[in-house]
Amino acid sequence: MVDLQAQLEPIKSDVLNRFETILEEASFINGGAVAQFQKELETYLGVKHVIPCANGTDALQIAMMGLGLKPGDEVITADFTFAATVEVIALLGLTPVLVDVYEDDFTINVEAVRAAITSKTKAIVPVHLFGQCANMDELMELSKEHDLLVIEDNAQAIGAKYHSRTGARPMAGTIGHVGATSFFPSKNLGAYGDGGALFTNDDDLAHTLRGIVNHGMYQRYHHDVVGVNSRLDSLQAAVLSAKLPHLDDYNHRRKNAARAYNKALSKTPFVSLPVTVTDCGGICESCTCHVFHQYTLKISGGHRDALAAHLAEKQIPHGVYYPIPLHKQKAYSDQRYREEDFSVTNQISDEVLSLPMHTELTDEQIDYITTTIHQFLSNRG
């Protein structure tokens, strides 16, 4: 699904030189490499504060801690996403409230959010799934109307820009009260281990978050807030600094691969291509609204699993993100949920299929993948 070895080659000497400096300085925790990456990412995102941390799941948890959410507070998020989004809500004793998503772009359904708001609702966590933003214009209006906090789960969309109806083009993760991201190796901006970060323009919140990630300390052995141990190590920061100047190019290459996939599969039976929410479809030369962390098809007619098995036989990597809705997971089931409220998530969980998507895809690989899919599904038409 990704080719990290090939991506490394052009930057290998830069990465190794940075590693050598860190090894010589022995500055492995909160060293200069972390501070450097923090400033570089702040500049890239156009955000006042980046707070590095140990991983994307921690980033979400720390965001909720920093915002002062209390046990029993309700937090609304999407049913169709990775479990980390809801996991941290439950870990903090908050009440997860799962809602359905849109059928076209898989992002959280704003009207479903509106219907789920109660007197106990304190926050919304939109997930920028597969590389493009949720409807932040309407979600931010909803947050103002009901005095709610917005925590952006930006683990899959770093480098994307949100096309606001006002004409503004803010970076994904910088629109709500706080954004959280992951630097897991397969992400668009990936480390060579775990890593994460939070983004905010709120000075006071940033101060709180910086304490939480480091055991609640601003001065050694003075614990001003309840914190956790969640620091980005210097070696991972060095990798991210080496990669960050290439992120726009990485995302551009992903978009080119998506364009090639779309062209080859446009007339394949049972296939619904990825949908983007802007007029240009997210794959014109200048558009950055979708950074294609995943290239995800919908396969109708009950053919998804058979196609997946066929791809496995042909040694073509693929993934199903996500096969089981969160409301059906044992850990997050709730008797309040009604199946009719999750009709879209239930359907797309049976249909989604993600193809290889990374910066090193070749035309020959894409041709082999798409020809295999087209031939298999055409024979079942």
C-alpha positions in Angstrom: 0.0 0.0 0.0 3.0 2.3 0.6 6.6 2.2 -0.6 8.7 3.9 2.2 12.0 2.5 0.9 11.7 4.2 -2.4 10.5 7.4 -0.8 13.6 7.4 1.4 16.2 7.2 -1.4 16.1 10.9 -2.5 16.3 12.2 1.1 18.5 9.4 2.6 21.7 11.4 3.0 19.8 14.3 4.5 18.1 12.0 7.0 21.3 10.3 8.0 23.2 13.6 8.4 20.4 14.8 10.7 20.6 11.5 12.7 24.3 11.8 13.0 24.0 15.3 14.5 21.4 14.1 17.1 23.6 11.1 18.0 26.6 13.3 18.5 24.6 15.8 20.6 22.7 13.0 22.5 19.7 15.3 22.5 17.0 12.6 22.1 14.1 14.2 23.9 12.9 17.7 23.4 16.1 18.5 21.5 16.8 21.1 18.9 15.4 18.9 16.1 12.0 19.0 17.8 12.0 22.8 18.2 13.2 23.2 14.6 10.4 21.0 13.2 7.8 22.7 15.3 8.7 26.1 13.8 8.9 24.7 10.3 5.4 23.2 10.6 4.0 26.4 12.1 5.2 28.3 9.1 4.0 25.7 6.6 0.5 25.5 8.2 0.2 29.2 8.9 -0.8 28.5 12.4 0.5 30.2 15.6 1.2 27.1 17.6 2.3 23.5 16.8 2.7 21.2 19.8 4.5 18.0 18.9 3.6 14.8 20.8 4.2 11.1 20.7 1.5 10.0 18.3 -1.8 10.9 16.7 -4.0 9.2 19.3 -2.3 11.1 22.1 -2.8 14.3 20.2 -6.6 13.8 20.2 -6.6 12.9 23.9 -4.4 15.8 24.9 -6.6 18.2 22.9 -9.6 17.0 24.9 -7.7 17.3 28.2 -6.5 20.8 27.3 -10.0 22.0 26.4 -11.2 20.9 29.9 -13.8 18.3 28.9 -15.1 16.5 31.9 -16.5 12.9 32.4 -20.0 12.7 31.2 -19.6 15.4 28.6 -20.9 14.3 25.2 -18.6 14.4 22.2 -20.0 13.9 18.7 -17.9 12.2 16.0 -18.2 10.1 12.9 -19.2 6.4 13.0 -17.0 5.8 9.9 -13.4 6.3 11.0 -10.5 4.5 12.8 -11.2 3.6 16.4 -8.6 6.1 17.8 -11.0 8.9 17.3 -13.6 7.5 19.7 -11.1 5.6 21.8 -9.7 8.7 23.5 -13.2 10.0 24.2 -14.0 6.8 26.1 -10.6 6.7 27.9 -11.3 10.2 29.4 -14.7 9.1 30.7 -16.5 11.3 28.1 -19.5 10.0 26.3 -19.0 9.2 22.6 -21.9 10.1 20.4 -21.5 8.5 16.9 -23.3 9.8 13.9 -23.6 8.9 10.2 -21.5 10.2 7.3 -22.1 11.4 3.8 -22.2 8.8 1.1 -20.2 10.7 -1.4 -17.1 11.9 0.5 -17.4 9.8 3.8 -17.1 12.9 6.1 -19.4 13.6 9.0 -23.0 14.4 8.2 -23.7 17.9 9.5 -27.4 17.4 9.9 -26.8 14.2 11.8 -24.5 16.2 14.1 -27.2 18.8 14.6 -29.8 16.1 15.5 -27.4 14.6 18.0 -26.8 17.8 20.0 -28.1 17.7 23.6 -27.6 19.8 26.7 -24.6 17.6 27.5 -22.9 18.1 24.2 -19.6 19.9 24.5 -17.5 19.1 21.4 -17.5 17.9 17.8 -14.7 15.9 16.3 -14.9 16.0 12.5 -12.6 13.6 10.7 -10.9 14.7 7.5 -11.1 11.2 6.1 -8.9 9.8 3.4 -7.4 13.2 2.7 -10.1 15.9 2.4 -11.9 18.1 4.9 -15.3 17.7 6.4 -17.7 20.6 5.9 -16.0 23.0 8.3 -18.1 26.1 7.3 -21.3 24.5 8.6 -19.6 22.7 11.5 -18.1 26.0 12.8 -21.4 27.7 12.4 -23.0 24.9 14.4 -20.3 25.2 17.1 -21.0 28.9 17.5 -24.8 28.4 17.6 -24.5 25.9 20.4 -21.2 27.0 22.0 -19.4 23.8 21.2 -15.7 23.1 20.8 -14.4 21.7 17.5 -11.4 19.3 17.5 -10.2 18.5 14.0 -9.0 14.9 13.5 -6.5 15.7 10.7 -4.5 12.4 10.8 -5.2 11.8 7.1 -5.2 15.2 5.6 -2.1 17.1 6.4 -1.3 19.5 3.5 -4.9 19.7 2.3 -6.5 23.1 2.1 -10.2 23.7 3.0 -12.1 25.5 0.3 -14.3 27.7 2.4 -17.4 29.3 0.8 -15.9 32.7 2.0 -13.0 32.2 -0.5 -10.5 31.5 2.3 -8.2 28.5 1.9 -7.0 27.6 5.4 -4.9 24.4 5.9 -6.7 21.4 7.2 -6.4 21.1 11.0 -6.1 24.9 11.6 -9.8 25.8 11.4 -11.4 24.5 14.6 -10.3 25.3 18.2 -7.6 22.7 17.9 -6.4 20.2 15.3 -4.7 16.9 15.9 -2.5 14.9 13.5 -0.5 11.7 13.2 2.9 11.1 11.7 2.6 7.3 11.5 5.0 6.1 8.8 2.3 5.6 6.1 0.8 9.1 6.5 1.3 11.8 3.8 3.9 13.3 6.2 5.2 10.2 8.0 8.0 9.6 10.5 10.0 6.4 10.8 8.1 5.5 14.0 5.2 7.1 15.9 4.7 10.8 16.1 1.9 13.4 16.3 1.1 17.0 16.8 -1.5 19.5 17.8 -2.3 22.8 16.1 -4.0 25.9 17.5 -4.1 29.7 17.2 -5.2 30.0 20.8 -2.3 31.2 23.0 -3.7 30.1 26.3 -4.7 26.7 25.0 -1.3 26.2 23.4 0.3 26.9 26.8 -1.9 24.3 28.5 -1.2 21.7 25.8 2.5 22.2 26.1 2.3 21.4 29.7 0.1 18.4 29.3 2.4 16.6 26.8 5.3 16.9 29.4 3.8 15.5 32.6 2.1 18.8 33.3 5.4 20.6 33.7 6.5 24.0 32.6 9.3 24.0 35.1 11.0 20.8 36.0 9.3 19.0 39.0 6.6 21.7 39.1 3.4 20.0 37.9 0.9 22.7 37.2 -1.7 20.6 35.3 -2.5 16.9 35.1 -0.4 15.7 32.2 0.9 12.7 30.3 4.2 11.5 28.9 3.8 12.2 25.2 6.9 13.8 23.6 8.0 13.6 20.0 11.6 12.3 20.0 14.3 14.1 18.2 15.1 11.3 15.6 11.5 11.4 14.4 11.5 15.2 14.3 14.6 15.0 12.1 12.8 12.7 9.6 9.8 15.0 9.5 12.0 18.1 9.0 13.7 16.3 6.1 10.3 15.4 4.5 8.3 18.6 5.2 9.9 20.5 2.3 8.7 17.7 0.0 5.2 17.4 1.3 3.5 19.4 -1.4 5.3 17.4 -4.0 4.3 14.2 -2.3 0.7 15.3 -2.3 0.9 16.4 -5.9 2.1 12.9 -6.9 -0.7 11.3 -5.0 -3.1 13.5 -6.8 -1.5 12.5 -10.2 -1.9 8.8 -9.2 -5.6 9.5 -8.3 -6.1 11.1 -11.7 -4.6 8.1 -13.4 -6.8 5.7 -11.4 -9.9 7.7 -12.2 -9.2 7.7 -15.9 -8.6 4.0 -16.0 -11.6 3.0 -13.9 -14.2 5.5 -15.0 -16.1 3.0 -17.1 -15.6 -0.1 -14.9 -18.9 -1.6 -13.8 -19.8 -1.6 -10.1 -17.1 1.0 -9.4 -17.8 4.4 -7.8 -14.8 6.6 -8.0 -13.7 8.8 -5.0 -15.8 12.0 -4.8 -14.3 15.4 -3.8 -16.4 18.3 -2.7 -14.9 21.1 -4.9 -16.0 22.0 -8.4 -12.7 20.9 -9.9 -13.1 17.4 -8.5 -9.9 17.7 -6.4 -7.6 16.6 -9.2 -7.0 19.7 -11.3 -3.4 20.9 -11.4 -3.8 23.7 -8.8 -6.3 22.1 -6.4 -5.1 21.0 -3.0 -8.5 20.2 -1.4 -7.8 16.4 -1.5 -4.4 14.9 -0.7 -5.4 11.3 -1.2 -4.1 9.7 1.9 -6.2 6.8 0.6 -7.7 6.2 -2.8 -11.0 4.5 -1.9 -13.5 3.1 -4.3 -17.0 1.8 -3.6 -17.7 -1.6 -5.2 -21.4 -2.2 -5.5 -23.4 -5.3 -6.3 -21.9 -7.3 -3.4 -18.7 -7.8 -5.4 -16.2 -6.1 -3.0 -15.0 -9.1 -1.1 -14.7 -11.2 -4.3 -12.7 -8.4 -5.9 -10.5 -8.2 -2.8 -9.8 -11.9 -2.9 -8.9 -11.6 -6.6 -6.5 -8.8 -6.0 -4.8 -10.9 -3.3 -4.4 -13.7 -5.8 -2.8 -11.2 -8.2 -0.5 -10.0 -5.4 -2.0 -6.5 -5.5 -2.1 -4.7 -2.1 -5.4 -3.4 -1.0 -7.3 -2.4 2.1 -10.8 -2.1 3.6 -11.0 1.1 5.6 -13.2 0.4 7.6 -15.0 -3.0 7.6 -17.0 -2.6 10.8 -18.7 0.6 11.8 -17.7 1.9 15.3 -21.3 1.6 16.6 -21.1 -2.2 15.9 -17.8 -2.6 17.7 -18.1 -4.3 21.1 -16.1 -1.7 22.9 -18.3 1.2 21.6 -21.8 -0.3 21.2 -24.6 1.6 22.9 -28.2 0.7 23.3 -29.2 4.3 22.3 -28.0 3.7 18.8 -30.5 2.7 16.1 -29.4 1.0 12.9 -31.5 3.3 10.7 -29.4 6.2 11.9 -26.3 4.6 10.3 -27.6 3.6 6.9 -24.8 5.1 5.0 -22.0 3.8 7.2 -23.5 0.3 7.2 -23.6 0.4 3.4 -20.2 1.8 2.7 -18.5 -0.5 5.2 -19.6 -3.3 2.8 -18.4 -1.5 -0.3 -15.2 0.5 0.3 -11.9 -0.8 -1.1 -8.7 1.2 -1.0 -6.0 0.7 -3.6 -2.2 1.4 -3.3 -1.6 5.1 -2.9 1.8 6.6 -2.4 4.4 8.9 -3.9 6.2 6.2 -5.8 3.4 4.6 -7.9 4.4 4.1 -11.5 2.2 4.2 -14.6 2.9 0.5 -15.1 1.8 -0.4 -11.6 -1.4 1.6 -11.9 -2.1 0.0 -15.3 -1.7 -3.5 -13.9 -3.9 -2.7 -10.9 -6.7 -1.1 -12.9 -6.6 -3.6 -15.7 -7.0 -6.4 -13.2 -9.9 -4.7 -11.6 -11.6 -3.8 -14.9 -11.3 -7.3 -16.3 -12.6 -9.0 -13.1 -15.6 -6.7 -12.7 -16.5 -6.7 -16.4 -16.8 -10.4 -16.3 -19.3 -10.1 -13.5 -21.5 -7.5 -15.2 
